Amino acid sequence: MHHGLRPQPSARRQALTAFLLAAVLAVAGLAVGRAAPAQADSADAFATRCGMHFCLNGKEYYVAGANTYDVFTYGGSYGDTETQFMDKARIDAQFAHLQADKIDVLRLWMFSHENWHGFEKSKGVYDEQEFSEFDYIIQSAKAHNVRLVPVFENYWEAYGGIDTRLQWEGLSGGQPGRAAFFDKTRCPGCFTSYKNYLNYALNRVNHYSGVKYKDDPTIFAWDLMNEPRYQDQSAAENVNGTTLRAWVDEMGGYVKSIDSKHLLGVGLEGHGSAYGFGGDEGNPFVYVQQSPYLDYTSAHPYPTESWANLSIDRTKTLIRSWISDSHDKVGKPFFMGEFNVNGVDRSAWWGQLYPDFEAAGGDGSAFWWYEDSNVDGKFGVQSGAAELSVFRAHSDRMRAKSGLGGGTSSPSPSPSPSPSASAGPSSSPSPSASASSPAPGGSCSVHYGLSDWGSTFNGDVTVKNTGSSAVNGWQLVFAFPGAQQVTNMWNAVSTQSGKQVTASNPAGYNTVIPAGGSVNFGFSGSSTAGTNGVPTAFTLNGAACGTY
């Protein structure tokens, strides 16, 4: 697979089916390890977003993870569902290894249109046996204290991907023709079939637990697609990403209309000429991931690929650029959803990249990929690999930053450095308090996201400046519907009088809302169960705002 004249970042996405047919193992089940107490206490809590970071139980949450390519194919893909179609012992053994190597989060495929372990082999027909196997994967993950990031579909051809959905609609796929998938005028049926799959998967009831996928905290987050792009349809689209952003908004909004509990990402690679990594491919990092329906950003660096050819230091700079843009321009956590190196000393590279990632305030990472047998000699990492000792130390430090038990290494350096002057609107110099400018009536719009757990809740607020001039210094005022009380606020300064809350810009950042731009802040609070709700009115510097 290729993007432009550069090879796709590995052969990892080529179908491994033929090899796997010969390589299916029946591995003796390993004993389930006991979770650390702090982790066990959090097992039933949903991961959330607190402004520019992940949170768990109202505290910042930093995760160290990996990917798998093939765990959903463990088993014969024939015969009795529970004893032949799936290989429970092999699944359990894999998760026991993941747990032993301190992998918090596992990104994995929940897509395939192939006959071998296909989720949707033909349009609108969802394979009960394959989803039953995914039910078991969720149960094994939970038993081994691993959270999951299932991916709904693949841009690339492995396991069928969107090429198959295009074929269902009488269209051809391939690169770059598969861009038609994201254009409703060219493929309205693609939108319908993808949404139908989302609806089925999110509402799927796990036949072991009786819990719907959308209600299971074992799911850390969802990715809309593996590495989507709208490439080479026009020079302008390559840079501005208009079509892909519209698709993300529609599909993200659809997911959130069904599942408001889980985090959602899009699964971008983070390519772009501005980053000196890959080209402009219709999927700009900032604009696409500013979608209000996405909770985090992602990127997939493969610095040692011939088309990238980055040194360790240039790779650090690249990753720091993504983290900075994610936090300061997009206002969301950064998840390095895939990465790895080959042809170099992997332990040495990991030993430099992970600590720098932590020092820059990176929120989560997932290396490509953790395998249970030698099927990928380029990027595959198996239990016992030397580089996993580097990873385990990274995981310990991320857990220590999160305040979770089980860490043995020293905590990593403090989170993200002060925003640079060029980082974006949120890093504009702070004006004096008297320099605040009014927001003309009708020139602001507010989105209030509520995560309600009864006696506690989180609010996530984005304030858009829809006017033609910047707002220098801001105060947003709103009233709670009941006896809610703010207990902690980030990216803004909070005062409260009765039901009324005033959120003001901090002293050193997030101070200016540029014309057409936005700021984001969040908070934790206490409440009486059943009394929470979304405030009905907001004013910015005394002027009424709309809502969205």
C-alpha positions as CSV (number, residue, x, y, z in Angstrom):
1,M,0.0,0.0,0.0
2,H,1.2,3.5,-0.8
3,H,0.5,7.1,0.0
4,G,1.7,9.3,-2.7
5,L,5.1,8.1,-3.8
6,R,5.9,7.0,-0.3
7,P,5.3,3.4,0.9
8,Q,2.5,2.9,3.4
9,P,4.2,2.7,6.9
10,S,4.6,-1.1,6.7
11,A,3.2,-4.3,5.3
12,R,1.5,-4.7,8.7
13,R,-1.9,-4.1,7.2
14,Q,-1.6,-6.7,4.5
15,A,-3.9,-9.6,5.2
16,L,-2.3,-12.2,7.4
17,T,-5.1,-14.6,6.9
18,A,-3.2,-17.3,5.0
19,F,-0.5,-17.5,7.6
20,L,-2.9,-17.4,10.5
21,L,-4.9,-20.3,9.1
22,A,-1.7,-22.4,9.6
23,A,-0.6,-20.7,12.8
24,V,-3.7,-21.0,15.0
25,L,-2.5,-22.3,18.4
26,A,-4.3,-23.8,21.3
27,V,-2.4,-22.2,24.1
28,A,-2.9,-23.3,27.7
29,G,-4.8,-20.7,29.7
30,L,-2.6,-18.6,32.0
31,A,-3.8,-17.7,35.5
32,V,-5.5,-14.3,35.7
33,G,-3.3,-12.0,37.7
34,R,-4.7,-9.8,40.5
35,A,-5.1,-6.2,39.6
36,A,-3.5,-3.6,41.8
37,P,-6.0,-2.3,44.3
38,A,-6.2,1.2,42.9
39,Q,-6.8,-0.2,39.4
40,A,-9.4,-2.7,40.7
41,D,-11.3,0.2,42.3
42,S,-11.4,1.9,38.9
43,A,-12.4,-1.1,36.8
44,D,-16.0,0.0,36.5
45,A,-15.3,3.6,35.9
46,F,-15.4,5.0,32.3
47,A,-12.4,6.9,31.0
48,T,-13.4,10.5,30.3
49,R,-11.8,13.7,29.0
50,C,-11.0,16.5,31.3
51,G,-10.1,19.3,28.9
52,M,-6.8,18.4,27.3
53,H,-6.2,15.2,29.3
54,F,-7.9,11.9,29.9
55,C,-9.5,11.4,33.3
56,L,-10.5,8.4,35.4
57,N,-12.7,9.0,38.5
58,G,-12.0,12.8,38.1
59,K,-8.2,12.4,38.1
60,E,-5.9,12.8,35.1
61,Y,-5.3,9.4,33.5
62,Y,-2.2,8.5,31.5
63,V,-2.1,5.2,29.6
64,A,0.5,3.0,28.1
65,G,-0.7,0.6,25.4
66,A,-0.2,-1.5,22.4
67,N,-2.1,-2.7,19.3
68,T,-3.0,-6.2,18.1
69,Y,-3.7,-7.1,14.5
70,D,-5.3,-10.5,14.7
71,V,-6.8,-11.4,18.2
72,F,-10.3,-11.4,16.8
73,T,-9.2,-14.4,14.5
74,Y,-8.1,-16.7,17.3
75,G,-10.0,-20.0,16.6
76,G,-11.2,-22.2,13.8
77,S,-13.9,-19.9,12.3
78,Y,-16.1,-23.0,12.0
79,G,-18.2,-25.3,14.1
80,D,-19.5,-24.7,17.6
81,T,-19.2,-21.1,18.7
82,E,-17.9,-21.6,22.2
83,T,-15.5,-24.6,21.6
84,Q,-14.4,-24.4,18.0
85,F,-15.1,-21.1,16.3
86,M,-13.2,-19.2,19.0
87,D,-10.0,-20.3,20.9
88,K,-10.7,-19.0,24.4
89,A,-7.4,-20.4,25.8
90,R,-5.4,-18.5,23.2
91,I,-7.3,-15.3,23.9
92,D,-6.8,-15.6,27.6
93,A,-3.1,-16.4,27.2
94,Q,-2.7,-13.3,25.0
95,F,-4.4,-11.1,27.6
96,A,-2.3,-12.6,30.4
97,H,0.8,-11.7,28.5
98,L,-0.5,-8.2,27.9
99,Q,-1.2,-7.8,31.6
100,A,2.2,-9.1,32.6
101,D,3.8,-6.6,30.4
102,K,1.7,-3.8,32.0
103,I,-0.3,-2.8,28.9
104,D,-3.2,-0.6,30.1
105,V,-4.9,-0.1,26.7
106,L,-5.1,-2.4,23.7
107,R,-6.2,-1.0,20.3
108,L,-7.6,-3.7,18.1
109,W,-9.7,-4.3,15.0
110,M,-13.5,-4.8,15.2
111,F,-13.9,-5.0,11.5
112,S,-13.6,-7.6,8.8
113,H,-15.6,-8.4,5.7
114,E,-13.8,-11.7,4.9
115,N,-15.3,-15.1,5.3
116,W,-12.6,-16.0,7.8
117,H,-13.7,-14.4,11.1
118,G,-15.7,-11.7,9.4
119,F,-17.9,-9.3,11.4
120,E,-19.9,-8.3,8.4
121,K,-19.3,-10.6,5.4
122,S,-22.2,-9.2,3.4
123,K,-24.0,-5.9,3.5
124,G,-26.1,-5.6,6.7
125,V,-25.5,-9.2,7.8
126,Y,-23.7,-9.3,11.1
127,D,-22.0,-12.6,12.0
128,E,-23.2,-13.8,15.4
129,Q,-20.3,-16.1,15.9
130,E,-17.7,-13.4,15.3
131,F,-19.4,-10.9,17.5
132,S,-19.7,-13.7,20.2
133,E,-15.9,-14.0,20.0
134,F,-15.5,-10.3,20.4
135,D,-17.8,-10.6,23.5
136,Y,-15.3,-13.0,24.9
137,I,-12.4,-10.7,24.0
138,I,-14.1,-8.0,26.1
139,Q,-14.6,-10.4,29.0
140,S,-11.0,-11.6,28.9
141,A,-9.7,-8.0,28.7
142,K,-11.8,-7.1,31.7
143,A,-10.5,-10.1,33.7
144,H,-6.9,-9.1,32.9
145,N,-7.4,-5.4,33.7
146,V,-6.9,-4.2,30.1
147,R,-9.0,-1.6,28.4
148,L,-9.8,-1.7,24.7
149,V,-9.9,0.7,21.8
150,P,-11.9,-1.1,19.1
151,V,-11.7,0.3,15.6
152,F,-14.9,0.3,13.6
153,E,-13.5,0.1,10.0
154,N,-10.3,0.1,7.9
155,Y,-9.3,2.7,5.2
156,W,-6.8,0.1,3.9
157,E,-7.6,-3.1,2.1
158,A,-6.7,-5.5,4.9
159,Y,-9.8,-7.5,6.0
160,G,-11.8,-5.9,3.2
161,G,-12.0,-2.3,4.6
162,I,-14.0,0.4,2.9
163,D,-13.2,-1.0,-0.5
164,T,-15.8,-3.7,0.3
165,R,-18.4,-1.2,1.3
166,L,-17.8,0.6,-1.9
167,Q,-18.2,-2.6,-3.9
168,W,-21.5,-3.2,-2.1
169,E,-22.7,0.1,-3.7
170,G,-21.3,-0.8,-7.2
171,L,-18.2,1.4,-6.9
172,S,-14.5,0.5,-7.1
173,G,-12.1,1.1,-4.3
174,G,-8.3,1.3,-4.2
175,Q,-6.1,4.3,-3.6
176,P,-7.2,7.1,-4.1
177,G,-10.6,6.0,-5.5
178,R,-11.8,4.9,-2.1
179,A,-12.1,8.6,-1.2
180,A,-15.6,8.2,-2.6
181,F,-16.6,6.5,0.7
182,F,-16.5,9.9,2.5
183,D,-18.6,11.8,-0.1
184,K,-22.3,11.4,0.4
185,T,-23.1,12.6,-3.1
186,R,-20.9,9.8,-4.6
187,C,-21.8,7.0,-2.2
188,P,-24.9,7.6,0.0
189,G,-25.1,3.9,0.6
190,C,-21.6,3.9,2.2
191,F,-22.9,6.3,4.8
192,T,-25.9,4.1,5.5
193,S,-24.1,0.8,5.7
194,Y,-21.4,2.3,8.0
195,K,-24.0,3.9,10.3
196,N,-25.9,0.6,10.4
197,Y,-22.8,-1.2,11.6
198,L,-22.1,1.4,14.2
199,N,-25.7,1.1,15.5
200,Y,-25.4,-2.7,15.7
201,A,-22.0,-2.8,17.3
202,L,-22.7,-0.1,19.9
203,N,-26.0,-1.7,20.9
204,R,-24.6,-5.2,20.8
205,V,-25.4,-7.1,24.1
206,N,-22.4,-9.1,25.3
207,H,-23.9,-12.7,25.6
208,Y,-21.6,-13.4,28.6
209,S,-22.2,-10.3,30.7
210,G,-25.6,-9.0,29.4
211,V,-24.0,-5.6,29.1
212,K,-24.3,-3.6,25.9
213,Y,-20.9,-2.5,24.3
214,K,-22.0,1.1,24.7
215,D,-22.4,0.6,28.5
216,D,-19.2,-1.4,29.2
217,P,-16.3,0.6,30.8
218,T,-13.8,-2.1,29.6
219,I,-14.0,-0.1,26.4
220,F,-11.5,2.8,26.8
221,A,-12.5,4.5,23.5
222,W,-13.7,3.9,20.0
223,D,-11.8,4.8,16.8
224,L,-14.1,5.7,13.8
225,M,-11.6,4.2,11.3
226,N,-8.0,3.1,10.9
227,E,-6.1,5.9,9.2
228,P,-8.8,7.6,7.1
229,R,-7.9,10.2,4.5
230,Y,-9.6,12.0,1.6
231,Q,-6.5,12.1,-0.6
232,D,-5.8,13.5,-4.1
233,Q,-9.3,14.6,-4.9
234,S,-8.2,18.2,-5.2
235,A,-5.2,20.2,-4.2
236,A,-7.4,22.3,-1.9
237,E,-8.9,19.2,-0.2
238,N,-5.5,17.7,0.4
239,V,-4.8,20.7,2.6
240,N,-8.1,21.8,4.1
241,G,-9.7,18.4,4.8
242,T,-13.3,19.8,4.4
243,T,-14.9,16.5,3.2
244,L,-13.3,14.3,5.8
245,R,-14.2,16.7,8.5
246,A,-17.8,16.7,7.4
247,W,-17.8,12.9,7.5
248,V,-16.2,12.9,11.0
249,D,-18.8,15.4,12.3
250,E,-21.7,13.3,10.9
251,M,-20.4,9.9,12.1
252,G,-19.1,11.3,15.4
253,G,-22.4,12.8,16.1
254,Y,-24.1,9.6,15.2
255,V,-21.9,7.6,17.6
256,K,-22.5,10.1,20.4
257,S,-26.3,10.0,19.8
258,I,-26.1,6.3,20.7
259,D,-23.2,6.2,23.1
260,S,-22.5,9.3,25.3
261,K,-20.3,7.4,27.8
262,H,-17.2,6.5,25.8
263,L,-14.4,8.5,24.4
264,L,-14.2,8.8,20.6
265,G,-11.3,9.3,18.2
266,V,-10.9,9.2,14.4
267,G,-7.7,7.2,14.1
268,L,-5.6,9.7,12.0
269,E,-1.9,9.1,11.1
270,G,-1.0,12.8,11.7
271,H,0.7,13.2,8.3
272,G,1.2,16.7,6.9
273,S,3.8,18.7,5.1
274,A,3.7,21.2,8.0
275,Y,5.0,18.4,10.3
276,G,7.7,17.2,7.9
277,F,6.1,13.8,8.1
278,G,4.2,12.4,5.1
279,G,2.3,14.7,2.9
280,D,-1.0,16.6,2.8
281,E,-3.6,13.8,2.4
282,G,-7.0,15.5,3.0
283,N,-6.8,14.7,6.7
284,P,-5.2,17.7,8.5
285,F,-4.3,16.9,12.1
286,V,-5.8,20.1,13.7
287,Y,-8.9,20.8,11.7
288,V,-10.3,17.3,11.4
289,Q,-9.7,16.6,15.1
290,Q,-11.3,19.9,16.2
291,S,-14.6,18.2,15.5
292,P,-16.7,18.7,18.6
293,Y,-17.7,15.0,18.6
294,L,-14.1,13.8,19.0
295,D,-12.5,13.5,22.5
296,Y,-8.9,13.0,21.6
297,T,-6.4,13.4,18.8
298,S,-4.2,10.7,17.3
299,A,-1.1,10.2,15.2
300,H,0.9,7.2,14.0
301,P,4.6,7.8,13.6
302,Y,6.9,5.3,11.8
303,P,10.1,7.4,11.7
304,T,12.4,4.7,10.3
305,E,10.4,4.0,7.2
306,S,12.3,5.0,4.1
307,W,9.9,7.8,3.1
308,A,10.1,9.3,6.6
309,N,13.8,8.7,7.5
310,L,13.7,10.6,10.8
311,S,16.4,10.6,13.4
312,I,15.5,10.1,17.1
313,D,15.8,13.8,17.7
314,R,13.6,14.7,14.8
315,T,11.1,12.1,15.9
316,K,11.0,13.7,19.4
317,T,10.3,17.1,17.7
318,L,7.6,15.6,15.6
319,I,5.8,14.0,18.5
320,R,6.1,17.2,20.6
321,S,4.6,19.1,17.8
322,W,1.5,16.8,17.8
323,I,1.2,17.0,21.6
324,S,1.5,20.8,21.5
325,D,-1.1,21.2,18.7
326,S,-3.4,18.7,20.4
327,H,-3.3,20.5,23.7
328,D,-3.0,24.1,22.7
329,K,-4.9,24.3,19.3
330,V,-7.4,21.4,19.6
331,G,-7.6,21.4,23.4
332,K,-7.8,17.6,23.7
333,P,-5.6,14.7,24.9
334,F,-3.1,13.2,22.5
335,F,-3.1,9.4,21.9
336,M,-0.1,8.1,19.8
337,G,-2.3,5.3,18.5
338,E,0.4,3.5,16.6
339,F,4.2,3.7,16.4
340,N,7.3,1.6,16.1
341,V,10.7,1.5,14.5
342,N,12.6,-1.3,12.6
343,G,16.1,-1.8,11.4
344,V,17.5,0.0,14.5
345,D,18.0,-0.8,18.2
346,R,14.4,-0.7,19.2
347,S,15.2,-0.6,22.9
348,A,17.4,2.4,22.5
349,W,14.8,4.3,20.5
350,W,12.0,3.4,22.9
351,G,14.3,4.3,25.8
352,Q,14.5,7.9,24.4
353,L,11.1,8.3,22.9
354,Y,9.0,7.2,25.8
355,P,10.5,9.6,28.5
356,D,10.4,12.5,26.0
357,F,6.7,11.7,25.3
358,E,6.0,11.8,29.1
359,A,8.0,15.0,29.6
360,A,6.0,16.7,26.8
361,G,2.7,15.7,28.4
362,G,1.6,12.9,26.0
363,D,-1.6,11.3,27.3
364,G,-1.4,7.8,25.9
365,S,0.5,5.7,23.4
366,A,0.1,2.2,21.8
367,F,3.0,0.6,20.0
368,W,2.5,-1.5,16.9
369,W,2.1,-4.4,17.6
370,Y,1.9,-7.1,20.3
371,E,1.7,-10.5,18.7
372,D,1.4,-14.0,20.2
373,S,3.4,-15.8,17.5
374,N,6.0,-14.7,14.9
375,V,3.8,-13.4,12.1
376,D,5.4,-10.0,11.6
377,G,9.2,-9.9,11.6
378,K,9.2,-6.1,10.9
379,F,7.2,-4.7,13.7
380,G,5.8,-7.6,15.7
381,V,6.7,-7.7,19.5
382,Q,6.3,-10.9,21.4
383,S,6.3,-11.6,25.1
384,G,9.9,-11.7,26.3
385,A,11.2,-9.2,23.8
386,A,14.0,-7.0,25.3
387,E,12.2,-3.7,24.4
388,L,9.3,-4.7,26.6
389,S,11.4,-3.9,29.7
390,V,11.6,-0.3,28.4
391,F,7.8,-0.3,27.9
392,R,7.1,-1.7,31.4
393,A,9.1,1.2,32.9
394,H,7.2,3.6,30.8
395,S,3.9,2.1,31.9
396,D,5.0,2.3,35.5
397,R,5.7,6.0,35.1
398,M,2.4,6.7,33.3
399,R,0.6,4.9,36.1
400,A,2.4,6.9,38.7
401,K,1.4,10.1,36.9
402,S,-2.2,8.9,37.1
403,G,-2.0,8.1,40.8
404,L,-2.6,4.4,40.3
405,G,-0.8,1.6,42.1
406,G,1.6,-0.8,40.7
407,G,4.3,1.6,39.6
408,T,7.9,0.9,40.5
409,S,9.8,3.5,38.4
410,S,10.4,7.1,39.2
411,P,7.6,9.4,38.0
412,S,8.2,11.0,34.7
413,P,9.0,14.7,34.4
414,S,6.2,17.1,34.8
415,P,3.5,17.3,32.1
416,S,3.4,19.6,29.1
417,P,5.7,22.6,29.1
418,S,4.3,26.1,28.8
419,P,2.7,26.6,25.4
420,S,4.9,28.2,22.8
421,A,4.0,31.6,21.4
422,S,3.3,30.0,18.0
423,A,1.2,27.1,19.4
424,G,-2.2,28.6,18.6
425,P,-4.9,30.8,20.0
426,S,-4.8,29.3,23.6
427,S,-1.2,30.5,23.9
428,S,-1.7,34.1,23.2
429,P,-0.2,36.5,25.7
430,S,-2.4,37.2,28.7
431,P,-3.9,40.7,28.8
432,S,-4.5,42.6,32.0
433,A,-7.8,42.1,33.6
434,S,-8.9,45.6,32.5
435,A,-8.2,44.8,28.9
436,S,-11.2,42.4,28.5
437,S,-13.2,43.2,25.3
438,P,-17.0,42.6,25.1
439,A,-18.5,39.9,23.0
440,P,-21.2,41.4,20.8
441,G,-24.6,39.8,21.2
442,G,-25.1,36.7,19.1
443,S,-21.4,36.4,18.5
444,C,-20.7,33.4,20.7
445,S,-21.9,29.8,21.0
446,V,-21.4,27.3,23.8
447,H,-21.3,23.5,23.8
448,Y,-21.7,21.9,27.3
449,G,-20.9,18.2,27.6
450,L,-22.2,16.4,30.7
451,S,-20.9,13.1,32.1
452,D,-23.2,12.4,35.0
453,W,-22.5,9.6,37.6
454,G,-25.2,10.6,40.1
455,S,-23.5,12.1,43.0
456,T,-20.5,13.3,40.9
457,F,-20.2,14.6,37.4
458,N,-17.9,16.2,34.9
459,G,-18.6,19.2,32.6
460,D,-16.8,19.9,29.4
461,V,-17.3,23.4,27.9
462,T,-16.3,24.8,24.5
463,V,-16.8,28.5,23.9
464,K,-16.8,29.5,20.2
465,N,-16.3,33.1,19.1
466,T,-18.6,33.4,16.1
467,G,-17.9,37.1,15.7
468,S,-15.5,39.0,13.5
469,S,-13.1,40.2,16.2
470,A,-11.1,38.6,18.9
471,V,-12.3,38.5,22.5
472,N,-9.4,39.5,24.7
473,G,-10.0,38.2,28.2
474,W,-13.2,36.3,28.9
475,Q,-15.8,35.4,31.5
476,L,-18.5,32.8,30.9
477,V,-21.4,32.8,33.3
478,F,-24.1,30.1,33.6
479,A,-26.4,28.6,36.2
480,F,-26.7,25.0,37.3
481,P,-30.2,23.5,37.3
482,G,-29.9,22.2,40.9
483,A,-27.5,22.1,43.8
484,Q,-24.4,21.2,41.8
485,Q,-21.1,22.4,43.2
486,V,-17.8,22.7,41.2
487,T,-15.0,20.9,43.0
488,N,-12.2,21.3,40.5
489,M,-11.8,23.3,37.2
490,W,-9.1,23.2,34.6
491,N,-8.2,25.6,31.8
492,A,-10.3,28.3,33.5
493,V,-10.7,29.9,37.0
494,S,-14.0,29.2,38.8
495,T,-16.1,31.2,41.2
496,Q,-19.5,30.1,42.3
497,S,-22.4,31.8,44.1
498,G,-25.3,29.6,44.7
499,K,-26.3,28.0,41.4
500,Q,-24.3,30.6,39.3
501,V,-20.9,29.8,38.1
502,T,-18.4,32.2,36.6
503,A,-15.5,30.7,34.6
504,S,-12.7,33.1,33.7
505,N,-9.6,32.8,31.6
506,P,-6.5,31.7,33.5
507,A,-3.7,34.2,34.0
508,G,-1.1,32.8,31.6
509,Y,-2.9,31.0,28.8
510,N,-6.3,30.4,27.2
511,T,-6.8,34.1,27.4
512,V,-7.9,35.1,23.9
513,I,-10.7,33.7,21.8
514,P,-9.8,34.6,18.2
515,A,-12.5,35.4,15.6
516,G,-13.8,32.0,14.5
517,G,-11.8,30.3,17.2
518,S,-12.7,28.6,20.5
519,V,-11.5,27.8,24.0
520,N,-12.2,24.8,26.1
521,F,-12.3,24.2,29.8
522,G,-13.7,21.4,32.0
523,F,-14.6,20.7,35.6
524,S,-15.5,18.1,38.1
525,G,-18.5,18.6,40.5
526,S,-20.7,17.1,43.1
527,S,-24.5,16.8,42.8
528,T,-27.6,15.1,44.1
529,A,-28.5,12.0,42.0
530,G,-31.2,12.8,39.5
531,T,-30.9,16.6,39.7
532,N,-28.2,17.2,37.1
533,G,-28.7,18.7,33.7
534,V,-27.3,21.1,31.1
535,P,-27.5,24.8,31.9
536,T,-30.0,26.6,29.7
537,A,-28.3,30.0,29.2
538,F,-24.7,31.3,28.9
539,T,-23.3,34.8,28.7
540,L,-19.8,35.7,27.6
541,N,-18.5,39.0,29.0
542,G,-22.1,39.9,29.6
543,A,-23.5,39.0,26.1
544,A,-25.9,36.1,25.6
545,C,-24.5,33.1,23.7
546,G,-26.2,30.5,21.6
547,T,-25.7,26.8,22.1
548,Y,-24.7,23.9,19.9
